[in-house]
Amino acid sequence: MRTAAICPTCVNYENALCVLYNGEYLVNIDVNPLDSLEIALGKINSNLVPKSGTSAPTAGAIYLGQLFVRTAGAKNLYYAQTTGTGALDWRIVLSIPYTGAPQYADNAAAIAGGLFVGQVYRTGDILKIVH
């Protein structure tokens, strides 16, 4: 819901086009100081979307926290923990098996069985994630 308050300089609503970003240049989303709120929000919407591909990410992450979704084979969700090191930037946050979740007694058994952090397994009817 938008709030309506009068801007003291132009007598428009505060969330109108006259609201300007008053900070440092934001390199990840290309927002400049004095960009309007409309431009800044548009750049956030277009630049902070998850990337995707059919294999694991190999290009370096653009910014910390960037997401990458693998759309073929093992459906993995990757998270960028660093930038500028290529494939080493990415860590798997979640891995969804495409043949069903394997069954293990607990987290330690899942790790001993070859799963790694972020992969899904089950104990009976309870779905779990290796941590």
Secondary structure, 3 states (H helix, E strand, C coil): CCCCCECCCCCCECCCCCCECCCCCECCCCECCCCEHHHHHHHHHHHCCCEEECCCCCCCCCCCCCEEEECCCCEEEEEECCCCCHHHHEEEEEEECCCCCCECCCHHHHHHCCCCCCEEEEECCEEEECC
